[in-house]
């Protein structure tokens, strides 16, 4: 899916009353990172969630 299609789908999910919209590892894909940033501007009710990885070495 391209960015416009992702935004349209998430907008429609928000209108349907979906409470949480989950994305994959948005930090891994620039398109997904941009999409979640942009969808945050257009949805009104749903919460956005994105998967993340824990890096043990980084937090020691």
Predicted model as a PDB file, atoms N, CA, C, CB and O in Angstrom, pLDDT in the B-factor column:
MODEL        1                                                                  
ATOM      1  N   UNK A   1       0.844  -1.179   0.000  1.00 78.00           N  
ATOM      2  CA  UNK A   1       0.000   0.000   0.000  1.00 78.00           C  
ATOM      3  C   UNK A   1       0.887   1.239   0.000  1.00 78.00           C  
ATOM      4  CB  UNK A   1      -0.959   0.000   1.219  1.00 78.00           C  
ATOM      5  O   UNK A   1       1.922   1.287   0.665  1.00 78.00           O  
ATOM      6  N   UNK A   2       0.459   2.226  -0.754  1.00 80.00           N  
ATOM      7  CA  UNK A   2       1.213   3.474  -0.725  1.00 80.00           C  
ATOM      8  C   UNK A   2       0.705   4.352   0.427  1.00 80.00           C  
ATOM      9  CB  UNK A   2       1.091   4.222  -2.087  1.00 80.00           C  
ATOM     10  O   UNK A   2      -0.255   3.998   1.112  1.00 80.00           O  
ATOM     11  N   UNK A   3       1.350   5.479   0.627  1.00 79.00           N  
ATOM     12  CA  UNK A   3       1.023   6.354   1.758  1.00 79.00           C  
ATOM     13  C   UNK A   3      -0.424   6.824   1.719  1.00 79.00           C  
ATOM     14  CB  UNK A   3       1.948   7.558   1.773  1.00 79.00           C  
ATOM     15  O   UNK A   3      -1.099   6.816   2.749  1.00 79.00           O  
ATOM     16  N   UNK A   4      -0.909   7.231   0.558  1.00 85.00           N  
ATOM     17  CA  UNK A   4      -2.291   7.722   0.446  1.00 85.00           C  
ATOM     18  C   UNK A   4      -3.290   6.615   0.808  1.00 85.00           C  
ATOM     19  CB  UNK A   4      -2.568   8.243  -0.992  1.00 85.00           C  
ATOM     20  O   UNK A   4      -4.296   6.879   1.467  1.00 85.00           O  
ATOM     21  N   UNK A   5      -3.017   5.390   0.383  1.00 87.00           N  
ATOM     22  CA  UNK A   5      -3.916   4.273   0.693  1.00 87.00           C  
ATOM     23  C   UNK A   5      -3.917   3.962   2.183  1.00 87.00           C  
ATOM     24  CB  UNK A   5      -3.512   3.027  -0.100  1.00 87.00           C  
ATOM     25  O   UNK A   5      -4.965   3.669   2.758  1.00 87.00           O  
ATOM     26  N   UNK A   6      -2.749   4.024   2.809  1.00 81.00           N  
ATOM     27  CA  UNK A   6      -2.664   3.782   4.252  1.00 81.00           C  
ATOM     28  C   UNK A   6      -3.447   4.845   5.026  1.00 81.00           C  
ATOM     29  CB  UNK A   6      -1.191   3.767   4.711  1.00 81.00           C  
ATOM     30  O   UNK A   6      -4.182   4.526   5.960  1.00 81.00           O  
ATOM     31  N   UNK A   7      -3.283   6.096   4.633  1.00 84.00           N  
ATOM     32  CA  UNK A   7      -3.997   7.174   5.322  1.00 84.00           C  
ATOM     33  C   UNK A   7      -5.504   7.031   5.150  1.00 84.00           C  
ATOM     34  CB  UNK A   7      -3.537   8.539   4.800  1.00 84.00           C  
ATOM     35  O   UNK A   7      -6.265   7.239   6.095  1.00 84.00           O  
ATOM     36  N   UNK A   8      -5.927   6.679   3.953  1.00 90.00           N  
ATOM     37  CA  UNK A   8      -7.359   6.507   3.704  1.00 90.00           C  
ATOM     38  C   UNK A   8      -7.925   5.359   4.546  1.00 90.00           C  
ATOM     39  CB  UNK A   8      -7.615   6.246   2.206  1.00 90.00           C  
ATOM     40  O   UNK A   8      -8.996   5.491   5.138  1.00 90.00           O  
ATOM     41  N   UNK A   9      -7.208   4.239   4.597  1.00 90.00           N  
ATOM     42  CA  UNK A   9      -7.672   3.095   5.375  1.00 90.00           C  
ATOM     43  C   UNK A   9      -7.776   3.453   6.858  1.00 90.00           C  
ATOM     44  CB  UNK A   9      -6.727   1.898   5.181  1.00 90.00           C  
ATOM     45  O   UNK A   9      -8.765   3.113   7.508  1.00 90.00           O  
ATOM     46  N   UNK A  10      -6.778   4.125   7.387  1.00 88.00           N  
ATOM     47  CA  UNK A  10      -6.790   4.466   8.804  1.00 88.00           C  
ATOM     48  C   UNK A  10      -7.858   5.513   9.125  1.00 88.00           C  
ATOM     49  CB  UNK A  10      -5.419   4.975   9.229  1.00 88.00           C  
ATOM     50  O   UNK A  10      -8.457   5.485  10.200  1.00 88.00           O  
ATOM     51  N   UNK A  11      -8.087   6.412   8.213  1.00 90.00           N  
ATOM     52  CA  UNK A  11      -9.166   7.388   8.391  1.00 90.00           C  
ATOM     53  C   UNK A  11     -10.518   6.672   8.457  1.00 90.00           C  
ATOM     54  CB  UNK A  11      -9.159   8.429   7.238  1.00 90.00           C  
ATOM     55  O   UNK A  11     -11.353   6.997   9.300  1.00 90.00           O  
ATOM     56  N   UNK A  12     -10.728   5.708   7.574  1.00 94.00           N  
ATOM     57  CA  UNK A  12     -11.979   4.950   7.562  1.00 94.00           C  
ATOM     58  C   UNK A  12     -12.112   4.090   8.821  1.00 94.00           C  
ATOM     59  CB  UNK A  12     -12.055   4.067   6.306  1.00 94.00           C  
ATOM     60  O   UNK A  12     -13.208   3.963   9.366  1.00 94.00           O  
ATOM     61  N   UNK A  13     -11.015   3.502   9.285  1.00 94.00           N  
ATOM     62  CA  UNK A  13     -11.055   2.729  10.536  1.00 94.00           C  
ATOM     63  C   UNK A  13     -11.461   3.622  11.700  1.00 94.00           C  
ATOM     64  CB  UNK A  13      -9.683   2.077  10.821  1.00 94.00           C  
ATOM     65  O   UNK A  13     -12.243   3.213  12.559  1.00 94.00           O  
ATOM     66  N   UNK A  14     -10.935   4.828  11.727  1.00 94.00           N  
ATOM     67  CA  UNK A  14     -11.289   5.787  12.773  1.00 94.00           C  
ATOM     68  C   UNK A  14     -12.774   6.118  12.718  1.00 94.00           C  
ATOM     69  CB  UNK A  14     -10.456   7.069  12.635  1.00 94.00           C  
ATOM     70  O   UNK A  14     -13.437   6.181  13.753  1.00 94.00           O  
ATOM     71  N   UNK A  15     -13.299   6.330  11.513  1.00 95.00           N  
ATOM     72  CA  UNK A  15     -14.729   6.633  11.360  1.00 95.00           C  
ATOM     73  C   UNK A  15     -15.604   5.460  11.801  1.00 95.00           C  
ATOM     74  CB  UNK A  15     -15.042   6.993   9.901  1.00 95.00           C  
ATOM     75  O   UNK A  15     -16.715   5.665  12.290  1.00 95.00           O  
ATOM     76  N   UNK A  16     -15.104   4.226  11.630  1.00 96.00           N  
ATOM     77  CA  UNK A  16     -15.862   3.039  12.042  1.00 96.00           C  
ATOM     78  C   UNK A  16     -15.851   2.835  13.553  1.00 96.00           C  
ATOM     79  CB  UNK A  16     -15.302   1.805  11.360  1.00 96.00           C  
ATOM     80  O   UNK A  16     -16.620   2.029  14.076  1.00 96.00           O  
ATOM     81  N   UNK A  17     -14.999   3.548  14.246  1.00 95.00           N  
ATOM     82  CA  UNK A  17     -14.967   3.441  15.701  1.00 95.00           C  
ATOM     83  C   UNK A  17     -13.876   2.537  16.244  1.00 95.00           C  
ATOM     84  CB  UNK A  17     -16.271   2.955  16.182  1.00 95.00           C  
ATOM     85  O   UNK A  17     -13.899   2.188  17.424  1.00 95.00           O  
ATOM     86  N   UNK A  18     -12.918   2.149  15.405  1.00 95.00           N  
ATOM     87  CA  UNK A  18     -11.796   1.350  15.886  1.00 95.00           C  
ATOM     88  C   UNK A  18     -11.055   2.169  16.937  1.00 95.00           C  
ATOM     89  CB  UNK A  18     -10.840   0.932  14.710  1.00 95.00           C  
ATOM     90  O   UNK A  18     -10.750   3.340  16.711  1.00 95.00           O  
ATOM     91  N   UNK A  19     -10.761   1.549  18.098  1.00 95.00           N  
ATOM     92  CA  UNK A  19     -10.158   2.335  19.177  1.00 95.00           C  
ATOM     93  C   UNK A  19      -8.635   2.411  19.110  1.00 95.00           C  
ATOM     94  CB  UNK A  19     -10.560   1.760  20.496  1.00 95.00           C  
ATOM     95  O   UNK A  19      -8.054   3.388  19.581  1.00 95.00           O  
ATOM     96  N   UNK A  20      -7.977   1.407  18.539  1.00 93.00           N  
ATOM     97  CA  UNK A  20      -6.520   1.424  18.420  1.00 93.00           C  
ATOM     98  C   UNK A  20      -6.131   0.986  17.017  1.00 93.00           C  
ATOM     99  CB  UNK A  20      -5.858   0.507  19.487  1.00 93.00           C  
ATOM    100  O   UNK A  20      -6.599  -0.041  16.524  1.00 93.00           O  
ATOM    101  N   UNK A  21      -5.277   1.769  16.381  1.00 89.00           N  
ATOM    102  CA  UNK A  21      -4.719   1.422  15.077  1.00 89.00           C  
ATOM    103  C   UNK A  21      -3.251   1.114  15.308  1.00 89.00           C  
ATOM    104  CB  UNK A  21      -4.915   2.584  14.014  1.00 89.00           C  
ATOM    105  O   UNK A  21      -2.485   1.972  15.749  1.00 89.00           O  
ATOM    106  N   UNK A  22      -2.863  -0.131  15.004  1.00 85.00           N  
ATOM    107  CA  UNK A  22      -1.494  -0.568  15.254  1.00 85.00           C  
ATOM    108  C   UNK A  22      -0.704  -0.616  13.953  1.00 85.00           C  
ATOM    109  CB  UNK A  22      -1.482  -1.942  15.936  1.00 85.00           C  
ATOM    110  O   UNK A  22      -1.203  -1.071  12.924  1.00 85.00           O  
ATOM    111  N   UNK A  23       0.508  -0.151  14.012  1.00 78.00           N  
ATOM    112  CA  UNK A  23       1.425  -0.168  12.884  1.00 78.00           C  
ATOM    113  C   UNK A  23       2.563  -1.120  13.188  1.00 78.00           C  
ATOM    114  CB  UNK A  23       1.960   1.249  12.576  1.00 78.00           C  
ATOM    115  O   UNK A  23       2.793  -1.480  14.343  1.00 78.00           O  
ATOM    116  N   UNK A  24       3.275  -1.525  12.146  1.00 73.00           N  
ATOM    117  CA  UNK A  24       4.439  -2.392  12.328  1.00 73.00           C  
ATOM    118  C   UNK A  24       5.587  -1.582  12.916  1.00 73.00           C  
ATOM    119  CB  UNK A  24       4.863  -3.046  10.985  1.00 73.00           C  
ATOM    120  O   UNK A  24       5.352  -0.540  13.529  1.00 73.00           O  
ATOM    121  N   UNK A  25       6.798  -2.032  12.745  1.00 70.00           N  
ATOM    122  CA  UNK A  25       7.968  -1.326  13.241  1.00 70.00           C  
ATOM    123  C   UNK A  25       8.204  -0.082  12.398  1.00 70.00           C  
ATOM    124  CB  UNK A  25       9.213  -2.241  13.227  1.00 70.00           C  
ATOM    125  O   UNK A  25       8.950  -0.118  11.420  1.00 70.00           O  
ATOM    126  N   UNK A  26       7.579   0.994  12.772  1.00 68.00           N  
ATOM    127  CA  UNK A  26       7.639   2.200  11.937  1.00 68.00           C  
ATOM    128  C   UNK A  26       9.033   2.791  11.826  1.00 68.00           C  
ATOM    129  CB  UNK A  26       6.710   3.241  12.482  1.00 68.00           C  
ATOM    130  O   UNK A  26       9.331   3.493  10.859  1.00 68.00           O  
ATOM    131  N   UNK A  27       9.883   2.522  12.789  1.00 68.00           N  
ATOM    132  CA  UNK A  27      11.240   3.065  12.725  1.00 68.00           C  
ATOM    133  C   UNK A  27      12.055   2.394  11.628  1.00 68.00           C  
ATOM    134  CB  UNK A  27      11.941   2.899  14.070  1.00 68.00           C  
ATOM    135  O   UNK A  27      13.052   2.952  11.169  1.00 68.00           O  
ATOM    136  N   UNK A  28      11.639   1.198  11.203  1.00 67.00           N  
ATOM    137  CA  UNK A  28      12.383   0.449  10.181  1.00 67.00           C  
ATOM    138  C   UNK A  28      12.063   0.914   8.764  1.00 67.00           C  
ATOM    139  CB  UNK A  28      12.083  -1.033  10.306  1.00 67.00           C  
ATOM    140  O   UNK A  28      12.874   0.731   7.856  1.00 67.00           O  
ATOM    141  N   UNK A  29      10.917   1.498   8.571  1.00 69.00           N  
ATOM    142  CA  UNK A  29      10.481   1.867   7.230  1.00 69.00           C  
ATOM    143  C   UNK A  29      10.095   3.337   7.199  1.00 69.00           C  
ATOM    144  CB  UNK A  29       9.300   0.987   6.776  1.00 69.00           C  
ATOM    145  O   UNK A  29       9.161   3.758   7.881  1.00 69.00           O  
ATOM    146  N   UNK A  30      10.806   4.099   6.418  1.00 72.00           N  
ATOM    147  CA  UNK A  30      10.558   5.545   6.381  1.00 72.00           C  
ATOM    148  C   UNK A  30       9.124   5.864   5.962  1.00 72.00           C  
ATOM    149  CB  UNK A  30      11.539   6.223   5.422  1.00 72.00           C  
ATOM    150  O   UNK A  30       8.511   6.779   6.513  1.00 72.00           O  
ATOM    151  N   UNK A  31       8.580   5.119   4.993  1.00 72.00           N  
ATOM    152  CA  UNK A  31       7.195   5.356   4.568  1.00 72.00           C  
ATOM    153  C   UNK A  31       6.217   5.155   5.717  1.00 72.00           C  
ATOM    154  CB  UNK A  31       6.829   4.430   3.408  1.00 72.00           C  
ATOM    155  O   UNK A  31       5.287   5.944   5.885  1.00 72.00           O  
ATOM    156  N   UNK A  32       6.419   4.096   6.515  1.00 72.00           N  
ATOM    157  CA  UNK A  32       5.526   3.852   7.649  1.00 72.00           C  
ATOM    158  C   UNK A  32       5.693   4.902   8.730  1.00 72.00           C  
ATOM    159  CB  UNK A  32       5.775   2.473   8.232  1.00 72.00           C  
ATOM    160  O   UNK A  32       4.718   5.298   9.369  1.00 72.00           O  
ATOM    161  N   UNK A  33       6.921   5.357   8.940  1.00 74.00           N  
ATOM    162  CA  UNK A  33       7.156   6.416   9.918  1.00 74.00           C  
ATOM    163  C   UNK A  33       6.404   7.679   9.513  1.00 74.00           C  
ATOM    164  CB  UNK A  33       8.666   6.709  10.054  1.00 74.00           C  
ATOM    165  O   UNK A  33       5.745   8.314  10.337  1.00 74.00           O  
ATOM    166  N   UNK A  34       6.510   8.033   8.234  1.00 76.00           N  
ATOM    167  CA  UNK A  34       5.807   9.220   7.736  1.00 76.00           C  
ATOM    168  C   UNK A  34       4.307   9.037   7.785  1.00 76.00           C  
ATOM    169  CB  UNK A  34       6.238   9.537   6.314  1.00 76.00           C  
ATOM    170  O   UNK A  34       3.579   9.983   8.085  1.00 76.00           O  
ATOM    171  N   UNK A  35       3.828   7.834   7.495  1.00 75.00           N  
ATOM    172  CA  UNK A  35       2.394   7.574   7.493  1.00 75.00           C  
ATOM    173  C   UNK A  35       1.806   7.715   8.893  1.00 75.00           C  
ATOM    174  CB  UNK A  35       2.108   6.180   6.942  1.00 75.00           C  
ATOM    175  O   UNK A  35       0.741   8.310   9.054  1.00 75.00           O  
ATOM    176  N   UNK A  36       2.478   7.179   9.901  1.00 76.00           N  
ATOM    177  CA  UNK A  36       1.925   7.272  11.258  1.00 76.00           C  
ATOM    178  C   UNK A  36       1.959   8.723  11.745  1.00 76.00           C  
ATOM    179  CB  UNK A  36       2.713   6.356  12.235  1.00 76.00           C  
ATOM    180  O   UNK A  36       1.087   9.142  12.506  1.00 76.00           O  
ATOM    181  N   UNK A  37       2.950   9.478  11.313  1.00 79.00           N  
ATOM    182  CA  UNK A  37       2.987  10.909  11.657  1.00 79.00           C  
ATOM    183  C   UNK A  37       1.807  11.633  11.020  1.00 79.00           C  
ATOM    184  CB  UNK A  37       4.323  11.553  11.198  1.00 79.00           C  
ATOM    185  O   UNK A  37       1.146  12.444  11.667  1.00 79.00           O  
ATOM    186  N   UNK A  38       1.548  11.339   9.756  1.00 82.00           N  
ATOM    187  CA  UNK A  38       0.472  12.009   9.032  1.00 82.00           C  
ATOM    188  C   UNK A  38      -0.911  11.554   9.489  1.00 82.00           C  
ATOM    189  CB  UNK A  38       0.622  11.765   7.548  1.00 82.00           C  
ATOM    190  O   UNK A  38      -1.834  12.365   9.561  1.00 82.00           O  
ATOM    191  N   UNK A  39      -1.064  10.269   9.798  1.00 81.00           N  
ATOM    192  CA  UNK A  39      -2.374   9.778  10.227  1.00 81.00           C  
ATOM    193  C   UNK A  39      -2.745  10.372  11.586  1.00 81.00           C  
ATOM    194  CB  UNK A  39      -2.380   8.233  10.294  1.00 81.00           C  
ATOM    195  O   UNK A  39      -3.925  10.551  11.887  1.00 81.00           O  
ATOM    196  N   UNK A  40      -1.752  10.670  12.391  1.00 82.00           N  
ATOM    197  CA  UNK A  40      -2.019  11.309  13.674  1.00 82.00           C  
ATOM    198  C   UNK A  40      -2.669  12.675  13.532  1.00 82.00           C  
ATOM    199  CB  UNK A  40      -0.746  11.442  14.451  1.00 82.00           C  
ATOM    200  O   UNK A  40      -3.312  13.170  14.458  1.00 82.00           O  
ATOM    201  N   UNK A  41      -2.498  13.272  12.373  1.00 86.00           N  
ATOM    202  CA  UNK A  41      -3.077  14.584  12.118  1.00 86.00           C  
ATOM    203  C   UNK A  41      -4.529  14.510  11.644  1.00 86.00           C  
ATOM    204  CB  UNK A  41      -2.248  15.313  11.095  1.00 86.00           C  
ATOM    205  O   UNK A  41      -5.265  15.490  11.748  1.00 86.00           O  
ATOM    206  N   UNK A  42      -4.948  13.335  11.115  1.00 86.00           N  
ATOM    207  CA  UNK A  42      -6.290  13.267  10.528  1.00 86.00           C  
ATOM    208  C   UNK A  42      -7.294  12.451  11.330  1.00 86.00           C  
ATOM    209  CB  UNK A  42      -6.197  12.699   9.162  1.00 86.00           C  
ATOM    210  O   UNK A  42      -8.500  12.651  11.187  1.00 86.00           O  
ATOM    211  N   UNK A  43      -6.817  11.527  12.180  1.00 88.00           N  
ATOM    212  CA  UNK A  43      -7.788  10.751  12.958  1.00 88.00           C  
ATOM    213  C   UNK A  43      -8.224  11.552  14.172  1.00 88.00           C  
ATOM    214  CB  UNK A  43      -7.191   9.388  13.393  1.00 88.00           C  
ATOM    215  O   UNK A  43      -7.498  12.422  14.652  1.00 88.00           O  
ATOM    216  N   UNK A  44      -9.418  11.246  14.661  1.00 91.00           N  
ATOM    217  CA  UNK A  44      -9.945  12.019  15.772  1.00 91.00           C  
ATOM    218  C   UNK A  44     -10.201  11.206  17.027  1.00 91.00           C  
ATOM    219  CB  UNK A  44     -11.198  12.678  15.359  1.00 91.00           C  
ATOM    220  O   UNK A  44     -10.193  11.760  18.126  1.00 91.00           O  
ATOM    221  N   UNK A  45     -10.429   9.895  16.891  1.00 92.00           N  
ATOM    222  CA  UNK A  45     -10.803   9.094  18.051  1.00 92.00           C  
ATOM    223  C   UNK A  45      -9.823   7.969  18.379  1.00 92.00           C  
ATOM    224  CB  UNK A  45     -12.153   8.514  17.830  1.00 92.00           C  
ATOM    225  O   UNK A  45      -9.552   7.705  19.551  1.00 92.00           O  
ATOM    226  N   UNK A  46      -9.303   7.322  17.377  1.00 93.00           N  
ATOM    227  CA  UNK A  46      -8.441   6.161  17.595  1.00 93.00           C  
ATOM    228  C   UNK A  46      -7.089   6.574  18.166  1.00 93.00           C  
ATOM    229  CB  UNK A  46      -8.243   5.394  16.286  1.00 93.00           C  
ATOM    230  O   UNK A  46      -6.607   7.683  17.932  1.00 93.00           O  
ATOM    231  N   UNK A  47      -6.496   5.665  18.913  1.00 92.00           N  
ATOM    232  CA  UNK A  47      -5.130   5.831  19.401  1.00 92.00           C  
ATOM    233  C   UNK A  47      -4.206   5.117  18.432  1.00 92.00           C  
ATOM    234  CB  UNK A  47      -4.964   5.277  20.861  1.00 92.00           C  
ATOM    235  O   UNK A  47      -4.589   4.113  17.833  1.00 92.00           O  
ATOM    236  N   UNK A  48      -3.002   5.623  18.274  1.00 86.00           N  
ATOM    237  CA  UNK A  48      -2.017   5.002  17.404  1.00 86.00           C  
ATOM    238  C   UNK A  48      -1.025   4.211  18.235  1.00 86.00           C  
ATOM    239  CB  UNK A  48      -1.293   6.056  16.554  1.00 86.00           C  
ATOM    240  O   UNK A  48      -0.583   4.666  19.290  1.00 86.00           O  
ATOM    241  N   UNK A  49      -0.679   3.028  17.756  1.00 85.00           N  
ATOM    242  CA  UNK A  49       0.321   2.197  18.422  1.00 85.00           C  
ATOM    243  C   UNK A  49       1.309   1.706  17.381  1.00 85.00           C  
ATOM    244  CB  UNK A  49      -0.339   1.000  19.170  1.00 85.00           C  
ATOM    245  O   UNK A  49       0.940   1.433  16.239  1.00 85.00           O  
ATOM    246  N   UNK A  50       2.557   1.598  17.780  1.00 80.00           N  
ATOM    247  CA  UNK A  50       3.591   1.097  16.884  1.00 80.00           C  
ATOM    248  C   UNK A  50       4.441   0.103  17.657  1.00 80.00           C  
ATOM    249  CB  UNK A  50       4.462   2.259  16.308  1.00 80.00           C  
ATOM    250  O   UNK A  50       4.721   0.303  18.839  1.00 80.00           O  
ATOM    251  N   UNK A  51       4.845  -0.954  16.999  1.00 79.00           N  
ATOM    252  CA  UNK A  51       5.714  -1.935  17.636  1.00 79.00           C  
ATOM    253  C   UNK A  51       7.106  -1.342  17.797  1.00 79.00           C  
ATOM    254  CB  UNK A  51       5.767  -3.248  16.815  1.00 79.00           C  
ATOM    255  O   UNK A  51       7.530  -0.498  17.008  1.00 79.00           O  
ATOM    256  N   UNK A  52       7.801  -1.790  18.818  1.00 76.00           N  
ATOM    257  CA  UNK A  52       9.160  -1.314  19.069  1.00 76.00           C  
ATOM    258  C   UNK A  52      10.012  -2.481  19.549  1.00 76.00           C  
ATOM    259  CB  UNK A  52       9.168  -0.157  20.111  1.00 76.00           C  
ATOM    260  O   UNK A  52       9.495  -3.479  20.052  1.00 76.00           O  
ATOM    261  N   UNK A  53      11.310  -2.344  19.389  1.00 75.00           N  
ATOM    262  CA  UNK A  53      12.245  -3.359  19.859  1.00 75.00           C  
ATOM    263  C   UNK A  53      12.990  -2.820  21.071  1.00 75.00           C  
ATOM    264  CB  UNK A  53      13.238  -3.769  18.736  1.00 75.00           C  
ATOM    265  O   UNK A  53      13.308  -1.633  21.153  1.00 75.00           O  
ATOM    266  N   UNK A  54      13.254  -3.701  21.992  1.00 73.00           N  
ATOM    267  CA  UNK A  54      14.049  -3.350  23.159  1.00 73.00           C  
ATOM    268  C   UNK A  54      15.498  -3.695  22.870  1.00 73.00           C  
ATOM    269  CB  UNK A  54      13.541  -4.084  24.435  1.00 73.00           C  
ATOM    270  O   UNK A  54      15.801  -4.819  22.467  1.00 73.00           O  
ATOM    271  N   UNK A  55      16.387  -2.752  23.069  1.00 70.00           N  
ATOM    272  CA  UNK A  55      17.810  -2.968  22.847  1.00 70.00           C  
ATOM    273  C   UNK A  55      18.492  -2.963  24.206  1.00 70.00           C  
ATOM    274  CB  UNK A  55      18.419  -1.879  21.896  1.00 70.00           C  
ATOM    275  O   UNK A  55      18.744  -1.902  24.778  1.00 70.00           O  
ATOM    276  N   UNK A  56      18.788  -4.145  24.720  1.00 71.00           N  
ATOM    277  CA  UNK A  56      19.346  -4.283  26.063  1.00 71.00           C  
ATOM    278  C   UNK A  56      20.664  -3.505  26.222  1.00 71.00           C  
ATOM    279  CB  UNK A  56      19.573  -5.763  26.381  1.00 71.00           C  
ATOM    280  O   UNK A  56      20.889  -2.877  27.257  1.00 71.00           O  
ATOM    281  N   UNK A  57      21.516  -3.546  25.221  1.00 71.00           N  
ATOM    282  CA  UNK A  57      22.809  -2.865  25.297  1.00 71.00           C  
ATOM    283  C   UNK A  57      22.647  -1.347  25.416  1.00 71.00           C  
ATOM    284  CB  UNK A  57      23.652  -3.202  24.066  1.00 71.00           C  
ATOM    285  O   UNK A  57      23.423  -0.685  26.104  1.00 71.00           O  
ATOM    286  N   UNK A  58      21.658  -0.820  24.757  1.00 63.00           N  
ATOM    287  CA  UNK A  58      21.463   0.628  24.749  1.00 63.00           C  
ATOM    288  C   UNK A  58      21.032   1.172  26.104  1.00 63.00           C  
ATOM    289  CB  UNK A  58      20.439   1.001  23.709  1.00 63.00           C  
ATOM    290  O   UNK A  58      21.338   2.318  26.433  1.00 63.00           O  
ATOM    291  N   UNK A  59      20.329   0.372  26.893  1.00 60.00           N  
ATOM    292  CA  UNK A  59      19.768   0.859  28.150  1.00 60.00           C  
ATOM    293  C   UNK A  59      20.505   0.352  29.367  1.00 60.00           C  
ATOM    294  CB  UNK A  59      18.333   0.472  28.250  1.00 60.00           C  
ATOM    295  O   UNK A  59      19.916   0.278  30.446  1.00 60.00           O  
ATOM    296  N   UNK A  60      21.744   0.007  29.240  1.00 57.00           N  
ATOM    297  CA  UNK A  60      22.541  -0.424  30.403  1.00 57.00           C  
ATOM    298  C   UNK A  60      23.362   0.707  30.929  1.00 57.00           C  
ATOM    299  CB  UNK A  60      23.448  -1.594  30.048  1.00 57.00           C  
ATOM    300  O   UNK A  60      24.095   0.537  31.904  1.00 57.00           O  
TER     301      UNK A  60                                                      
ENDMDL                                                                          
END                                                                             
